[in-house]
Structures are given as C-alpha cells and as structure tokens.
C-alpha cells in the first residue's frame, strides 16, 4: 500500500492525473544558453503560467526557495553532459537529501538500449528502494536512446519516421521497465500519434505517463503533441526546451495547461 506521505507529495505533482511539469535540468546537461541563463526567472514565469511542478538539480531548488518561489519540485538525482558521455547517466544526489530539502519527488533517467543501460537500471532500482523508505514519489525518465558510431546521440528518430510500430514497441518496453521497478510517474517520448501512444499508456498498468517535449517546435506543433498524448490517455507533459526558450514563457504554459487540463483543442488557441 502506498503511504500517505507519498500520496500527498504525488498529489502536488500530478493532481487529478493531469499535470504540466517543466524540467530545467538541461542547464547542466547542455549549459546555460537561451532561456536557461537565469533559470530562477524562467521558473517564476513557468509558475505564473500555472505549471504544476518544475524539475531540476539542487541549486535551482535552493535559489527558488531563497527568492520565495515555492513550486512543487522534483529533484533529478542523475545527470550527464553533452561534453562527455551524454547517454550515460550517473548518480549526483540522494533521496534522503531530497527529503531534507523539502522536495516533492525525485527523478532518475535511464537511456534504454545504451551500452550502460544495466548500470542505469541498477540506479533506478536502488533509488526506487530508497523512495519506499522515505515515502518519496519517483519519476522515471525512460528514453530509447543509444550512441551513434560518431559518438552523438541516437534517439531512434529514423525508426520513428519509418517504422512507427517498431518505435512504439521500444517506448512500450522502456515504460514497462520503469513500472516494474516501482516508478510513480514515467516520462517518455511521444510516439507521434494518439493510436500508437495509446499502446504505451496501456502497458503502464495505471502508472501516470507524461511525454517529453524534445527540441523546440512551433507553438502549434507542441500543443498538438500534448493534445494527441492526452487523447491517448497520457497524464500530462514534461516540456523543457519547448517551454523556456520561448519569448512568452508564461503565455505558452497557460496554453499548455488549457490543453492538458481542459482538453482544449490547440486549433482554438493558436493558428497553424
């Protein structure tokens, strides 16, 4: 049985199974560029737009708190940078530290099919055990991702474009790994259409699934992806680059909340 403490924290992150989360961990992964130069300012804009929670590393949580910005926070416990082995995530925090800091959840990232997949699965399992001990919700970030021969990321974009069923099969497996290891929320890639993504939601056995945003697209495309995922049974979105690199962060988040929470058609919110 899930503890009361875990349920209370989880209800802050994903109330009524419809949530807009914004991750700021790319400030570490890719560096302070664009909308990530001052993440606290961006976090404030995201909060003003009505986002349910933000995700990042310890410094962002502490700086937001110091400025009186108290937003439900998911502490990412794993990291990598584009300067080295980006697909290999390593442990950079602990569940206990997240509890002491007053966070509402923790996250672990696993790149499925990567050569270091086993190592990352070990981390996910260990953190899941610690979350049970500390009554802390666990968000598992599960991407089909490996390394190209030239050392760059392979996100299976070609497979997604040419074999949607094959790509959805990979995403389903990634999500099910997280479910089997005790995740409370799973963040994964949108498969591209509601029909294929419905098969992903189906294998989650009731665990809320939220989609990643990927590189910034047009506002309409981002909202269409959110709408498609929600139509397929997703529990929300976890959009980073789609959010903080825009000129009107607050306005975009408001539109996103309308799509996710109120099922508003993107066509009513923005022209193509």
N, C-alpha and C positions, 0 to 999 in steps of 0.2 A: 504493500500500500504506500502511495506517495505521501510524504509527510506534509503537515500543514504549512511548515516554513517554506518548503519547496513550491507548494501550490500558490502561496501568497506571492512569492517572487516571480513565479511564472505568469501569474495573472497581470503583473505590471508590464511584462514584456510582450505578451500576446493576448490581450483581453478579447474574449469572445471569438478567439481563433481568427482574428483579422488584424494584422499588425503591419505597421510601416517601421522598419528598422533601417538605420543608416550607419554603415561601418566607416570608420576613419583610419583603419589600420594601414591603408595604402601610404600614409605619410611616412611610415617606417619602411614599407616594402619597396616603394618606388621613389621616395624622397619628397621633400616639401616643395611641390610645384603647383601651379594653378591655384585652385581653391583650397589647397592644403597648406598654404604658407602660414595661415593663422587658423588652426583647427578649432580653437575655442569660439572665435567669431562665427565660423561656419556652424558649429554645434548650436549656438544660440539661434541662428537663422532656421536651422532644422527644427529646433524645439518650437519656435514661433509658428512654423508651418503645421505643427500638430503631430510630429513623429512620435511613436510610442517609446522608442529607445534608441540609443546610439551604442556603437561598439568600437573599441579601440584598446590602446595599451595604457599602462598605469599613469603616465604623465598627463594624458588628456583627462582622465578621471579626476586627478588631483587638481588640475588647473581649472576645470569646470567648477568643482566644488569650492575652490578658493574664491571664485568670482560670483558665487551664489547661484550658479546654474545647476540645479539638481534635476537631472533627467535620468530615468532608468538606464542603467549602464551594464553592458556585457563586456567583461574583461577578456581579451584574447590572450590565451596562455601559450600560443605557438606563433612562430614568426620565421621569416626568411627575407632576403633582399634580392633585388634584381642584379646586385653587384657580384653575387656568388651563385650558389646552387638554389635558385629560386623555388624549385619544386620540392625541395627537401625542407620541411618544417621542423623546427627544433623548439624545445620547451624553454619559455622565457618567464614563466610565472607559476603560481600555485593557487589551488582552490582556497587554501587557508588564507593567503594574502588577499584574495578577492573578498572573502567574508569579512576580514578585518577592515577593509577599505569601504565596506558598505555597498558593494556591487550587487546587482540583481541576478547575474548569471555569468557563466564563463563559456569560452569558445575554444574549440580545438579544430585545426584544419588538417585534413587528410587528402592527399592527391592520389586517387586510386589509379593503379597501373604504373605508377612511378617506381623506379628501382628501389626506392627507400620506403615503399608502401608498408612493409612489415614493421619497420621502426615506428612509423607514424600511427599504425594501428595499435601498437603497444602503448603509445602515449594516450591515445583515445581511451583504451581500456583502463589504464591507470587513473586517468582523470575522472572517468565515469565512476570508479570505485570511490574516489575522494569526494565526488559530488554526493554520493549516497551518504557518506559520513557527515558531511557538512550541510546537507539539505539545500544544495545549490543546483539550480537548473543548468543543464548542459546543452549548448548549441553546437552541433557538429557541422562543420563546413566540409562538404563532400563533393569534390570535383573529379571527373575523369580527366586526368592531366598527366603527362609524362614529358620527357625531354626529347627534342629533335636531335638528329645526329650533329647539327651545328651548335648544340647547346642551348637553343632557345626553347621556350615553352611550346608544347604541342597540346592544344586544347581540343583536339579532335574536331576542328571546325570543318575540315574536308568531309569527314564522316557524317557530320550533322547535315551538311549540304547535299550529300549524295546518297546517304542511306539513313534516313530518319529513324527507321525501326531499329537499326543497329546502334545508333547513338542513344536512343531511348533505353535500349537494353543495358547499356553501360551505366546510364544515370540511375536506372532502377536498382542495379546491383550496388552502386555507391550509396544510395539512400538506405537500402536494406542493411548494409554493414553498420551504419550508424544506429539504426533501430535495434539491431541485435545486440549492440554493445551499450544500450541504455540511454541514448540521446533523448532529450525532451523536445528539441526542435532540430530540424535538419535544413540547412541551407544548401541548395544545389543549383545547377544550371537549368534554365528553361530549355525544353527540348525543341521549341519553335512553333508548336501549335497545341491547342487545347486537347485534341484527341490523343496525341502521344503522351502529353504530360499527365493526363488522367490515369494512365497506366503506372506512372511514377507515384502519384498520390495513393493509388490502390495498394501498392506494396509497402507503404509506410505504416500500415496497421494502426491508423489513427494518430500517429505522431505528426504534429503540425509540420508542414513543408513550406519553406519560403524560397523564393527564387533570387538569384544573384542578378545584378543589372548588366555587368560587363562594361566594355568601353562606351563612352557617351554616344548616344544616337540623337535623333530628333526627339523633341518632347512627345510628339505623337507616337513614334515607334516605342518609346519607353513605356508610355501609358497603355499602348496596345498589348505589349508583352505582359504587363501587370494584369490587364483585363482578361487576357487569354488564360493566364495561370489561375486566376481566381475562378474563372468559369470552369476550370478543370478540377477545382477542389483545393487549390493551394490555400495556405493560411496567411499569406502576405508576401511582402517583398523585403529584400535587404539590399537596397540600392546605394552604392557608394559613388563611383565615378559618374553615374547617371545624375547624381544629386549635387555634389559640392562644386563641380566645375561649371555650373550654370550661372548666368548673370543674376537671375532671380531665384535664389535657392528656396526662399520661403514660399514663393508662389508655386514653384514646381511641387514642393512637398504637399501643399494644400490640394493640388490637383490629384496627386498620387493617393492621398488619403480618401478623396472622394471616390476614386476608382476601387480601392481596396475595401473600404468600409461600407460605402453606399452603393457599390456596383454601378457607378455612373459610367456610361459609355464614353470613351475618350472622344468620340466624334462630337459630343456635346460640350467638351471642354476646350478643344483646340482643333484648328483646321489641319488638314493633312499636310 
